[in-house]
Amino acid sequence: RDRRTGVERYVADGSGSLIGLVTFGDETIGCAEVTSDQASLATPLWEVFTERMPTLGSRVTVLLSLPPPREVAATNPDATWLGGRDLEERR
C-alpha cells in the first residue's frame, strides 16, 4: 500500500520485475524457495543463453501456462490450490 496515496500495488509495478529466476522479493512470480543470485553462495539453478537474449528495449511476449494438476501433485504433494480450483476437483 502506497503510504502517500493509499493505493495498493505490487512492488514489481515499480521495479518491473515480473518473473524471478532468483529471489529479490519484488517479483510477481517467483520460486517458492529462496534462490540466491550469487554463484559463490549456491550452485546456480539457471544458466543464461546470452545469444538468445533480446536486445535491451525489445518488445517480448511471455507465455505462461499451468502444469497439469497431477504433475503439480507429483512434484509438490503439499499443493492443494491451483488456479482457483482444488487439485482434487481437477483430477
Buried (B, 14 or more C-beta within 10 A) or exposed (E): EEEEEEEEEEEBEEEEBEEBEBBEEBBEEBEEEEBEEEEEEEEBEEEEEEEEEEEEEEEEEEEEEEEEBEEBBEEEEEEEEBEEEEBEEBE
